[in-house]
Amino acid sequence: MHTRKQVGLVGKPIGQSFSPLIHNFVYERLGLPFEYKLYETERKDLPEMIRRLRTGELAGLNVTIPYKEEILSYVDKVGHYVTIIGAANVLIPEDGGVAAYNTDARAFGLAVEEMMPQSVSGMTAIVHGAGGVARSVSYALLNAGIGRLVLLNRTQERATRVAHDLRIHFPDIELEARDDHPGSVEALARVCDLWVNCVPPGTPLPVEGVEQGWKKPVFIDLDYRHRRPPLLRWAHEHHFRAFNGVTPLVYQALEAIRRWTETDFDIHEMCRAIRLSGISDEVILSDR
């Protein structure tokens, strides 16, 4: 019996993650000797996970909240997109060390191509949040030619830092930061083409109370655990198109698999196979 290479997910909390379901389906379909597990990790134990990568005990790790930015202080090398975005979601052993990469941005870019009725070029997008996920989403949108990007966050200072970091690489695109109070949302509603929710489930929705004046945007909530998280329910009640985070999750998984298995496969075809298998439906915990 061949020993399977161990890969998995680091974060906290991750008990409800369905990444193993997606990854292990792909490994079996492609005949790859990999097994994906969950490694719920306390902050103090991050160095130990890095050690396990360096020694080859682990062949790769995904990184999720709350460590996408913090993990960079433990690695030996960062990829080009990590340098720009300031967050990583994939760790791989390389040359005796550990390299950090970002596949979140490309995954979201692929997903948004499916979700939007037309190119986002020239549109106005609002990204709610200022963590590692928001950084990746913002980069993907800026790279796709978005015309104006507004970062909303409970603390405007953090959103301002993200805007400053990205503005260095996209100086010609209108990029701003605001707090997420209803007044900010009301002022943006009439120009918003796309709203992306990058905050944890349970975070108050700044759209609530802003009932009129919307331009008819598309809403994307990166919560993949619920078919209709609160933002999607609000959007549907107001007759807006809205999507949850399952498609970005699937593309992110496939990009990570290609990276650490060094296997080339058609990512769109594999995404279709996952949908046909029913796995993407299993990922969702409930309609609420």
C-alpha positions as CSV (number, residue, x, y, z in Angstrom):
1,M,0.0,0.0,0.0
2,H,1.4,3.4,-1.0
3,T,1.6,6.0,1.7
4,R,-0.5,9.0,1.0
5,K,1.0,12.5,1.3
6,Q,-0.6,14.5,4.0
7,V,-2.1,18.0,3.2
8,G,-4.7,20.0,5.0
9,L,-6.1,23.2,6.4
10,V,-4.8,25.3,9.3
11,G,-7.0,27.8,11.0
12,K,-9.4,28.3,13.9
13,P,-12.2,27.5,14.0
14,I,-12.4,25.1,11.1
15,G,-14.5,22.2,12.5
16,Q,-17.2,22.9,9.9
17,S,-14.9,23.2,6.9
18,F,-15.8,21.1,3.9
19,S,-12.4,21.4,2.2
20,P,-11.6,17.7,2.8
21,L,-14.7,16.7,0.9
22,I,-13.7,18.7,-2.2
23,H,-9.9,17.9,-2.0
24,N,-10.3,14.1,-1.4
25,F,-12.9,13.8,-4.2
26,V,-10.3,15.4,-6.6
27,Y,-7.4,13.2,-5.4
28,E,-9.5,10.1,-5.9
29,R,-10.7,11.2,-9.3
30,L,-7.2,11.9,-10.5
31,G,-5.5,9.0,-8.8
32,L,-3.3,11.2,-6.7
33,P,-1.7,9.8,-3.5
34,F,-2.8,12.7,-1.2
35,E,-5.1,12.9,1.8
36,Y,-6.6,16.2,3.1
37,K,-7.2,16.7,6.8
38,L,-8.2,19.5,9.2
39,Y,-5.6,20.9,11.6
40,E,-7.3,23.3,14.0
41,T,-4.4,25.3,15.3
42,E,-3.8,27.7,18.1
43,R,-1.7,30.7,17.3
44,K,1.1,29.4,19.6
45,D,1.3,26.2,17.5
46,L,1.9,27.8,14.1
47,P,5.7,27.3,14.3
48,E,5.1,23.6,14.8
49,M,3.0,23.3,11.7
50,I,5.7,25.1,9.7
51,R,8.3,22.7,11.1
52,R,6.2,19.8,9.9
53,L,6.2,21.3,6.4
54,R,10.0,21.8,6.5
55,T,10.6,18.2,7.5
56,G,8.3,16.9,4.8
57,E,5.8,15.4,7.3
58,L,3.2,17.6,5.5
59,A,3.2,18.1,1.8
60,G,1.2,21.3,1.8
61,L,-1.2,23.4,3.8
62,N,-4.1,25.7,3.2
63,V,-4.3,28.7,5.6
64,T,-7.6,30.2,6.6
65,I,-8.9,32.8,9.1
66,P,-7.4,34.2,11.3
67,Y,-3.9,33.4,10.0
68,K,-3.8,34.4,6.3
69,E,-1.7,37.5,7.1
70,E,0.1,36.4,10.3
71,I,1.5,33.2,8.7
72,L,3.8,35.3,6.5
73,S,6.1,36.0,9.5
74,Y,6.9,32.2,9.7
75,V,7.7,31.4,6.1
76,D,11.0,31.5,4.1
77,K,9.7,32.6,0.8
78,V,6.6,34.4,-0.6
79,G,5.1,34.3,-4.1
80,H,4.6,37.3,-6.3
81,Y,0.9,37.7,-5.5
82,V,1.5,37.4,-1.8
83,T,3.9,40.3,-2.0
84,I,1.2,42.5,-3.5
85,I,-1.8,41.2,-1.6
86,G,-0.2,40.7,1.8
87,A,-1.9,37.5,2.6
88,A,-1.4,33.8,1.8
89,N,-3.6,30.7,1.7
90,V,-1.2,28.0,0.4
91,L,2.0,26.8,2.0
92,I,4.4,24.4,0.3
93,P,7.8,22.9,1.3
94,E,10.4,24.2,-1.1
95,D,14.2,23.8,-1.0
96,G,14.3,23.0,2.7
97,G,12.0,25.9,3.7
98,V,8.4,26.9,3.3
99,A,7.0,29.0,0.6
100,A,3.7,30.9,0.8
101,Y,1.4,31.5,-2.1
102,N,-2.0,33.1,-2.7
103,T,-4.6,31.3,-4.9
104,D,-7.6,33.1,-3.3
105,A,-7.3,36.0,-5.7
106,R,-7.2,33.9,-8.9
107,A,-10.0,31.7,-7.5
108,F,-12.3,34.6,-6.9
109,G,-11.5,36.0,-10.3
110,L,-12.6,32.8,-11.9
111,A,-15.7,32.7,-9.8
112,V,-16.8,36.3,-10.5
113,E,-16.5,35.6,-14.2
114,E,-19.3,33.0,-13.8
115,M,-21.4,35.1,-11.4
116,M,-21.4,38.5,-13.2
117,P,-23.6,39.0,-16.3
118,Q,-20.8,40.9,-17.9
119,S,-17.2,42.0,-17.3
120,V,-16.5,44.0,-14.2
121,S,-14.3,46.3,-16.1
122,G,-15.2,49.9,-15.3
123,M,-17.7,48.9,-12.6
124,T,-17.9,50.2,-9.0
125,A,-17.3,47.4,-6.4
126,I,-17.8,47.5,-2.6
127,V,-15.7,45.0,-0.5
128,H,-16.9,44.7,3.1
129,G,-14.0,43.7,5.3
130,A,-10.3,44.4,5.5
131,G,-8.7,41.0,6.4
132,G,-6.8,38.6,4.2
133,V,-9.8,37.5,2.3
134,A,-10.8,41.1,1.5
135,R,-7.2,41.8,0.3
136,S,-7.4,38.8,-2.1
137,V,-10.8,39.8,-3.4
138,S,-9.8,43.4,-3.9
139,Y,-6.7,42.4,-5.8
140,A,-8.8,40.1,-8.1
141,L,-11.2,42.9,-8.8
142,L,-8.5,45.5,-9.4
143,N,-6.7,43.1,-11.7
144,A,-9.9,42.6,-13.7
145,G,-10.1,46.3,-14.4
146,I,-12.7,47.4,-11.9
147,G,-13.2,51.2,-12.2
148,R,-13.7,52.1,-8.6
149,L,-13.2,50.0,-5.4
150,V,-14.5,51.0,-2.0
151,L,-13.3,49.1,1.1
152,L,-15.8,49.2,4.0
153,N,-14.8,48.1,7.5
154,R,-16.0,48.5,11.1
155,T,-12.7,50.3,11.7
156,Q,-11.9,52.5,8.8
157,E,-8.2,52.6,9.8
158,R,-7.7,49.0,8.8
159,A,-9.5,49.5,5.5
160,T,-7.3,52.5,4.8
161,R,-4.2,50.3,5.3
162,V,-5.4,47.8,2.8
163,A,-6.3,50.6,0.3
164,H,-2.8,52.1,0.7
165,D,-1.1,48.8,0.1
166,L,-3.1,48.1,-3.0
167,R,-2.9,51.6,-4.4
168,I,0.9,51.1,-4.8
169,H,0.2,48.5,-7.5
170,F,-2.9,50.1,-9.0
171,P,-2.3,53.8,-8.9
172,D,-4.7,54.6,-11.7
173,I,-7.8,53.0,-10.2
174,E,-10.0,54.9,-7.8
175,L,-9.6,53.2,-4.5
176,E,-10.9,54.4,-1.1
177,A,-11.8,53.3,2.4
178,R,-14.8,54.1,4.6
179,D,-16.3,52.8,7.8
180,D,-19.3,50.5,7.4
181,H,-21.9,52.7,9.1
182,P,-25.3,53.0,7.3
183,G,-24.5,56.5,6.2
184,S,-21.5,55.3,4.1
185,V,-23.6,52.6,2.5
186,E,-26.5,54.9,1.7
187,A,-24.1,57.2,-0.1
188,L,-22.7,54.3,-2.2
189,A,-25.9,52.5,-3.0
190,R,-26.7,54.4,-6.1
191,V,-23.3,53.7,-7.7
192,C,-22.7,50.1,-6.5
193,D,-22.5,47.4,-9.2
194,L,-21.0,44.6,-7.1
195,W,-20.9,44.0,-3.3
196,V,-18.6,41.3,-1.9
197,N,-19.0,40.3,1.7
198,C,-15.7,39.2,3.2
199,V,-16.5,39.4,6.9
200,P,-17.2,36.4,9.2
201,P,-20.7,35.0,9.5
202,G,-22.7,36.8,12.1
203,T,-21.2,40.3,11.4
204,P,-23.9,42.9,11.3
205,L,-25.1,43.8,7.8
206,P,-24.5,47.5,6.9
207,V,-27.0,47.2,4.0
208,E,-29.9,46.8,6.4
209,G,-31.8,50.0,6.7
210,V,-30.8,51.1,3.3
211,E,-33.9,50.1,1.4
212,Q,-33.9,52.5,-1.5
213,G,-31.6,54.1,-4.0
214,W,-29.7,51.0,-5.1
215,K,-28.3,50.8,-8.6
216,K,-29.3,47.0,-8.7
217,P,-25.9,45.4,-7.8
218,V,-24.9,41.8,-7.6
219,F,-24.2,40.6,-4.1
220,I,-21.6,37.9,-3.3
221,D,-21.2,36.5,0.3
222,L,-18.2,34.3,0.7
223,D,-19.9,32.4,3.4
224,Y,-20.2,28.9,1.8
225,R,-21.7,27.1,4.7
226,H,-25.2,28.3,4.2
227,R,-27.2,28.3,1.0
228,R,-28.8,31.7,1.8
229,P,-26.8,33.5,4.5
230,P,-28.4,36.8,5.8
231,L,-26.9,39.0,3.1
232,L,-28.3,36.7,0.4
233,R,-31.7,36.7,2.0
234,W,-31.7,40.5,2.2
235,A,-30.6,40.7,-1.5
236,H,-33.3,38.3,-2.7
237,E,-36.0,40.1,-0.7
238,H,-34.9,43.3,-2.6
239,H,-34.9,41.4,-6.0
240,F,-31.1,41.6,-6.5
241,R,-28.9,38.8,-7.9
242,A,-26.9,37.1,-5.1
243,F,-24.4,34.2,-4.7
244,N,-22.9,32.4,-1.8
245,G,-19.2,31.4,-1.5
246,V,-19.3,27.8,-2.7
247,T,-18.0,28.5,-6.2
248,P,-15.0,30.6,-4.9
249,L,-14.3,27.8,-2.4
250,V,-14.2,25.2,-5.1
251,Y,-11.9,27.2,-7.4
252,Q,-9.6,28.0,-4.4
253,A,-9.3,24.3,-3.6
254,L,-8.6,23.4,-7.3
255,E,-5.9,26.0,-7.5
256,A,-4.2,24.7,-4.4
257,I,-4.3,21.1,-5.6
258,R,-2.7,22.1,-8.9
259,R,0.0,24.0,-6.9
260,W,1.1,21.3,-4.5
261,T,0.5,18.2,-6.5
262,E,2.2,19.8,-9.6
263,T,-0.6,18.2,-11.7
264,D,-2.1,19.9,-14.7
265,F,-5.8,19.4,-15.2
266,D,-8.7,21.5,-16.6
267,I,-9.9,23.5,-13.7
268,H,-13.3,24.3,-15.3
269,E,-13.9,20.7,-16.2
270,M,-13.1,19.6,-12.6
271,C,-15.4,22.3,-11.2
272,R,-18.2,20.9,-13.3
273,A,-17.4,17.3,-12.1
274,I,-17.6,18.5,-8.5
275,R,-21.0,20.1,-9.2
276,L,-22.3,17.0,-11.0
277,S,-21.1,14.8,-8.1
278,G,-23.3,16.7,-5.7
279,I,-20.4,17.7,-3.4
280,S,-21.0,21.4,-3.9
281,D,-24.5,20.9,-2.5
282,E,-23.2,18.8,0.4
283,V,-20.9,21.7,1.4
284,I,-23.9,23.8,2.4
285,L,-25.0,23.2,5.9
286,S,-28.5,24.8,5.7
287,D,-30.7,27.3,3.9
288,R,-30.3,29.8,6.8
